[in-house]
Amino acid sequence: MTVTLITGGNKGLGFETARRLIEQGHNVYIGARSVERGKDSADKLGAKFVRIDVTDLASIHEAAAEIKQNEGHLDVLINNAGITSGLLGANDVDAEDFRTVYDTNVFGIVRVTQAFLPLLHKSATPVIVNVSSGLGSFTRVTNPEKIESQINDLIYSSSKAAVTMLTVQYAKALPEFRINAADPGPTATDLNGHRGYQTVSEGTDVIVKLATLDCNGPTGTFMDRNGVVPW
């Protein structure tokens, strides 16, 4: 059975991804900061819960130790946890605002990935999916025909551009892995105040697709539910 960890898995895209992967037979661990919310979500889905705060290295190592003890390996890591600072304008933003968002969206991915690499190396087909955004695509945010061009978000957008580049560099460094970035698209979740026009099912199409790749699948790509996203 495929062992999968989803950070930020207690709601939204993470919760729906967990539900769909469980349907496909995955042994899913929902990672969340809140024990109460994480356990509640895991119980609803028939998943397992592991406490993990991607900004807290101690909790990450504890989660890795727990999964190692229970499973001995990890097949799929979905770095889904993410936050936004809201639409702070250029005249209002400061470096600390960036630091807070990057600590989760960028440094969190690095912390979790590094901690779980030993367990992923024990998998026959290790897979990593980093949840990015079309807001991190130069092409989309400068194309007036795309919804991403209507949003000016210095912090979140730049953090997701960093996620995509991290994905490519990890893929180059670990060619035996399948490592890809997923753009869920404008999906209605708590993160955007439910203003997206896609359902969470539509938003998770690409995450589920990339999470279920075999050893012949693509790596180092940036995709949404319709295919490769222009960078």
Rosetta blueprint (number, residue, H / E / L):
1 M L
2 T L
3 V E
4 T E
5 L E
6 I E
7 T E
8 G L
9 G L
10 N L
11 K L
12 G H
13 L H
14 G H
15 F H
16 E H
17 T H
18 A H
19 R H
20 R H
21 L H
22 I H
23 E H
24 Q L
25 G L
26 H L
27 N E
28 V E
29 Y E
30 I E
31 G E
32 A E
33 R L
34 S L
35 V H
36 E H
37 R H
38 G H
39 K H
40 D H
41 S H
42 A H
43 D H
44 K H
45 L H
46 G L
47 A L
48 K E
49 F E
50 V E
51 R E
52 I L
53 D L
54 V L
55 T L
56 D L
57 L H
58 A H
59 S H
60 I H
61 H H
62 E H
63 A H
64 A H
65 A H
66 E H
67 I H
68 K H
69 Q H
70 N H
71 E H
72 G L
73 H L
74 L L
75 D L
76 V E
77 L E
78 I E
79 N E
80 N L
81 A L
82 G L
83 I L
84 T L
85 S L
86 G L
87 L L
88 L L
89 G L
90 A L
91 N L
92 D L
93 V L
94 D L
95 A H
96 E H
97 D H
98 F H
99 R H
100 T H
101 V H
102 Y H
103 D H
104 T H
105 N H
106 V L
107 F H
108 G H
109 I H
110 V H
111 R H
112 V H
113 T H
114 Q H
115 A H
116 F H
117 L H
118 P H
119 L H
120 L H
121 H L
122 K L
123 S L
124 A L
125 T L
126 P L
127 V E
128 I E
129 V E
130 N E
131 V E
132 S L
133 S L
134 G H
135 L H
136 G H
137 S L
138 F H
139 T H
140 R H
141 V H
142 T L
143 N L
144 P L
145 E L
146 K L
147 I H
148 E H
149 S H
150 Q H
151 I L
152 N L
153 D L
154 L H
155 I H
156 Y H
157 S H
158 S H
159 S H
160 K H
161 A H
162 A H
163 V H
164 T H
165 M H
166 L H
167 T H
168 V H
169 Q H
170 Y H
171 A H
172 K H
173 A H
174 L L
175 P L
176 E L
177 F L
178 R E
179 I E
180 N E
181 A E
182 A E
183 D L
184 P L
185 G L
186 P L
187 T E
188 A L
189 T L
190 D H
191 L H
192 N H
193 G L
194 H L
195 R L
196 G L
197 Y L
198 Q E
199 T L
200 V H
201 S H
202 E H
203 G H
204 T L
205 D H
206 V H
207 I H
208 V H
209 K H
210 L H
211 A H
212 T L
213 L L
214 D L
215 C L
216 N L
217 G L
218 P L
219 T L
220 G L
221 T L
222 F E
223 M E
224 D E
225 R L
226 N L
227 G E
228 V E
229 V L
230 P L
231 W L
